[in-house]
Structure formats: structure tokens, C-alpha cells
């Protein structure tokens, strides 16, 4: 692993500065816990050169269509696909970022936006309705237990913020060609397939999607009729991970709670170490 770990936040639109602030808080907690003089650098990413310098990337919440269009105009869309899908570098998408990382997104007019891909899921965009129907919910996030820096606070509920949020509607099979079947669906866009560079990522590239968090059905009941009708019996899927790619429906960056950022940075360190020592 490099002596300096560079984490980028895609800064084309959305809540990128809020992510930077929480990353800095998280790095301090990790340094206090690990005590091994880790050197972090957090940068805003707007160019291919900046993206190439990163060991890991966050795609923030915002407007997924706008981010997609700006990425196309700035020549960043294909480099992002290389970063996420070919090189499989650690990437986290929140809300709009989750949509962009999905292999399939419905309630979307074809030609309206492009997807990066990387998560074998179909997302339902704006699942909870308009921005006026935004809400907060206290969620249990058991995956935080694996964090060394926040383990003592892992059982404390996390205040999640949902703003025109998507959910993971379906976990797709991890097989070649899943996009073709998804493309036949009405009002659905798909990410183009890309071949993984197994020389760069020998570990984790063939993993299935893991569900990390659900929004309880009783929380969805407060959100209106459509959300209730679509809610899964066990609760809507709002956080998933597939190897090095992580996605959340909600906005941790809009809280003062850095626990998820701490957990994710620890994942970045572990994954970067595996690449170095393979």
C-alpha cells in the first residue's frame, strides 16, 4: 500500500464537500485507534488525472442525471467505469451515487442518463417520492461491528437521511449478460458491460451482492401509499456491498456521524493492502 492513501470524492455536482468533511473526521478517529501514522489525502475529483491518482472514490448524493451528463461532457464517464468495473477500486455511492453504480435503474427514460455500473442490482429511483416527502429514520447497521475504530458505538442506531432516495429493488445474478435482460424492461437503463482486470483485483471481483441494511416496513408506512406497496416484507434494501463496491440509499454525509466513513476507510485500507500483497 502507498505511504499516502488518496481518497477522491466525485465533485461534478451534489454533496461532495460534506463527504470531505466527514472523511477528515473519520481519518482522525482511525489514526487515534490504529496509531500507525497513516497518511490520508482527500481530494475533489473533476478530471481523469485526478481520478487516476485515487486509491478509492466516493460518488455523493445529488442529481444522478446531472452527474451523468456532466461526466459525459467532461470525458469522465468511461474513466469512471474503468475505475469501478475494470480495476474494481474501492468505491462508495450514496443516494445518486448508488443509482450510478447500479447495473440497472428503472423509472428512467432511456437516453436520460448513463450508468457507471459495478453493483449487480436494479434500483428504483425516487422510491419515496418527491423532495417534500424526504424523511429521517434511525437504523441499526450491524456491519459497523467490524470497524476497529467505532466498534464500541456499533450498536448505536444511525440517523439516516432519505431525500428522493432510491432503493435496491432487486439483486441481480452475477453472470455475464444480465444487462441484456434488464434492457428489455420498460423505462429502464442499464450500464454497459466491462471485463474485469483480474491482474489488478484477484480478490473479491467474483463476489455476489451482500445486503448490509434494510429500512423497516413500519418506517416506509410513514412515507405514503406507493412506498408501502413497494416495501419488501423484510424492509426495503438501503445498503449493499459487492466486493470493493458499496452503496447506500441514504445520505450519511448530511449527518455529523462519521461512523460509516470510518468503517469504509478501514475497508479501503484492507483492500489496498490485499492488492499490494497479492
C-alpha positions in Angstrom: 0.0 0.0 0.0 1.2 3.5 -0.7 2.5 5.6 2.2 -0.2 8.0 1.3 -3.8 6.8 0.7 -5.6 9.2 -1.7 -9.4 9.1 -1.5 -11.4 11.1 -4.0 -14.9 12.5 -3.9 -16.5 13.0 -7.3 -17.2 16.8 -7.4 -19.3 17.3 -10.5 -22.5 18.0 -8.5 -24.0 17.2 -5.2 -22.9 16.9 -1.6 -19.2 16.3 -2.2 -17.8 18.9 0.3 -19.9 17.3 3.1 -18.2 13.9 2.4 -14.8 15.5 2.5 -15.5 16.9 6.0 -16.6 13.6 7.4 -13.7 11.8 5.8 -11.3 14.1 7.7 -13.2 13.4 10.9 -13.0 9.6 10.2 -9.3 9.7 9.5 -8.6 11.3 12.9 -10.5 8.5 14.6 -8.7 5.9 12.6 -5.4 7.4 13.5 -6.2 7.5 17.2 -7.2 3.8 17.1 -4.6 2.3 14.8 -1.8 4.6 15.9 0.5 3.7 12.9 0.9 7.1 11.4 -1.4 6.6 8.4 -1.3 9.4 5.8 -4.5 10.3 4.1 -5.3 12.8 1.4 -8.8 13.7 0.4 -9.4 15.4 -2.9 -12.3 16.6 -5.1 -12.3 14.8 -8.4 -13.3 16.6 -11.6 -10.7 15.3 -14.1 -9.4 12.0 -15.3 -5.9 12.8 -14.0 -7.4 13.4 -10.5 -9.3 10.2 -10.7 -6.2 8.2 -11.8 -4.4 9.4 -8.6 -7.0 7.9 -6.3 -6.9 4.7 -4.4 -10.6 4.9 -3.6 -13.6 7.0 -4.6 -16.9 8.3 -3.2 -19.8 9.3 -5.5 -22.0 11.6 -3.5 -25.7 12.3 -3.3 -27.2 14.8 -5.6 -28.9 14.6 -9.0 -27.8 11.4 -10.7 -28.9 12.6 -14.2 -27.0 15.8 -13.8 -23.9 14.0 -12.6 -24.1 11.6 -15.5 -24.5 14.4 -18.1 -21.6 16.4 -16.6 -19.4 13.2 -16.5 -20.1 12.7 -20.2 -19.3 16.3 -21.1 -16.1 16.3 -19.1 -14.9 12.9 -20.5 -15.1 11.2 -17.1 -17.8 8.6 -17.7 -15.6 5.9 -19.3 -12.7 6.5 -16.8 -15.2 6.1 -14.0 -16.3 2.8 -15.5 -12.6 1.7 -15.8 -12.0 2.7 -12.1 -15.1 0.9 -10.8 -15.8 -2.0 -13.1 -12.4 -2.9 -14.7 -10.0 -2.1 -11.9 -12.5 -2.6 -9.1 -11.0 0.0 -6.9 -12.9 0.7 -3.6 -15.9 2.9 -4.5 -18.9 4.1 -2.4 -22.0 5.7 -3.8 -24.6 7.5 -1.7 -28.2 8.0 -3.0 -27.5 9.4 -6.5 -24.2 7.6 -6.3 -26.0 4.3 -5.7 -28.1 4.9 -8.8 -25.0 5.5 -10.9 -23.3 2.3 -9.5 -26.2 0.1 -10.3 -26.2 -2.2 -13.3 -29.9 -1.4 -13.9 -32.1 1.6 -12.9 -35.9 1.8 -13.6 -38.3 4.7 -13.7 -35.7 6.3 -16.0 -36.3 7.4 -19.6 -33.8 5.9 -22.0 -31.3 8.4 -23.1 -31.9 10.5 -20.0 -28.8 9.3 -18.2 -25.9 6.9 -18.3 -24.9 4.5 -15.6 -21.4 3.6 -14.4 -22.3 0.1 -13.0 -20.4 -2.1 -10.7 -23.2 -3.4 -8.4 -25.3 -6.2 -9.7 -28.6 -4.6 -8.6 -31.6 -2.9 -10.1 -32.5 0.3 -8.3 -35.9 2.0 -8.1 -35.2 5.7 -8.5 -37.0 8.2 -6.3 -38.7 5.3 -4.5 -40.1 7.5 -1.7 -41.5 10.3 -3.9 -40.8 14.0 -4.1 -38.3 16.0 -2.2 -41.1 17.3 0.1 -41.5 13.7 1.2 -37.9 13.4 2.5 -37.5 11.9 5.9 -35.1 10.6 8.6 -35.0 7.2 10.2 -33.0 5.5 12.9 -31.4 2.3 11.5 -29.4 -0.5 13.0 -26.2 -1.1 11.0 -24.7 -4.4 12.2 -21.8 -4.2 9.7 -20.3 -1.4 11.7 -19.3 -4.0 14.3 -16.3 -5.0 12.1 -14.8 -1.5 12.5 -12.0 -1.3 15.0 -12.4 2.5 15.5 -16.1 2.6 16.2 -16.8 -0.9 17.4 -17.9 0.4 20.9 -20.6 2.5 19.2 -21.6 0.0 16.5 -24.9 -0.9 18.2 -26.0 2.8 18.4 -28.7 3.5 15.8 -27.6 5.6 12.9 -29.8 8.6 11.9 -30.3 8.1 8.2 -31.4 10.9 5.8 -33.6 9.9 2.8 -34.0 12.6 0.1 -35.8 11.5 -3.1 -34.0 8.3 -2.3 -33.7 5.1 -4.4 -33.9 1.6 -3.0 -32.4 -1.7 -4.3 -35.4 -3.3 -5.9 -33.7 -6.5 -6.9 -30.4 -8.3 -6.5 -29.3 -9.4 -10.0 -27.3 -12.6 -10.7 -23.6 -12.2 -11.0 -23.4 -13.5 -14.6 -22.3 -12.2 -17.9 -25.2 -10.6 -19.9 -27.5 -9.6 -17.1 -27.8 -6.2 -18.7 -29.4 -7.6 -21.8 -32.4 -9.0 -19.9 -32.7 -5.8 -17.9 -32.6 -3.7 -21.1 -35.9 -5.3 -22.2 -37.7 -3.7 -19.3 -39.8 -0.6 -19.8 -38.3 2.7 -18.6 -35.1 1.0 -17.6 -31.5 2.0 -18.3 -28.5 -0.3 -18.0 -24.8 0.1 -17.5 -22.6 -1.3 -20.3 -20.7 -4.5 -19.5 -16.9 -4.3 -19.0 -14.4 -7.0 -18.4 -12.7 -7.0 -15.0 -8.9 -6.8 -15.0 -8.2 -9.9 -12.8 -4.5 -9.0 -12.6 -5.4 -5.9 -10.6 -8.1 -7.4 -8.5 -7.6 -11.1 -7.8 -9.7 -11.0 -4.7 -13.4 -10.1 -4.4 -14.2 -9.5 -8.1 -16.5 -12.6 -8.3 -18.5 -11.9 -5.1 -22.3 -11.7 -5.0 -24.1 -8.7 -3.7 -24.4 -8.6 0.1 -27.3 -6.8 1.7 -26.0 -4.7 4.6 -29.1 -2.8 5.7 -32.8 -2.6 5.3 -35.4 0.1 6.1 -38.1 -1.5 8.3 -41.5 -1.6 6.7 -43.1 0.4 9.5 -40.8 3.3 8.6 -41.9 3.0 5.0 -45.6 3.2 6.1 -45.0 6.8 7.1 -43.9 7.7 3.6 -47.1 7.3 1.6 -49.1 4.7 -0.3 -46.5 3.9 -3.0 -43.7 3.3 -0.6 -45.9 0.9 1.4 -47.0 -1.0 -1.7 -43.4 -1.5 -2.8 -41.8 -2.2 0.6 -40.4 -5.8 0.9 -41.6 -7.9 3.8 -38.2 -7.7 5.5 -37.9 -4.0 4.7 -36.5 -2.1 1.7 -32.8 -2.7 0.9 -30.9 0.5 1.5 -27.3 -0.6 1.8 -25.4 -3.2 -0.3 -21.8 -4.3 -1.0 -20.3 -6.3 -3.7 -16.6 -6.8 -3.2 -15.0 -3.4 -3.3 -18.2 -1.6 -4.3 -20.5 -0.2 -1.6 -23.8 1.7 -2.0 -26.3 3.4 0.4 -29.7 4.8 -0.4 -29.4 7.4 2.3 -27.0 10.4 2.9 -24.5 9.8 5.7 -22.7 12.9 4.5 -25.7 15.0 5.7 -25.2 14.0 9.3 -22.5 14.7 11.9 -22.0 10.9 12.4 -18.7 9.7 10.8 -19.1 6.0 11.7 -19.8 4.7 8.2 -17.0 6.8 6.8 -14.7 5.3 9.4 -15.8 1.8 8.6 -15.4 2.4 4.8 -11.9 3.9 5.2 -10.9 0.8 7.1 -12.3 -1.3 4.2 -10.2 0.8 1.8 -7.1 0.1 3.9 -7.7 -3.6 3.9 -8.5 -3.8 0.2 -5.5 -1.7 -0.7 -3.3 -4.0 1.4 -4.6 -7.0 -0.4 -3.8 -5.5 -3.8 -0.2 -4.7 -2.6 0.5 -8.1 -1.1 -1.2 -10.3 -3.7 
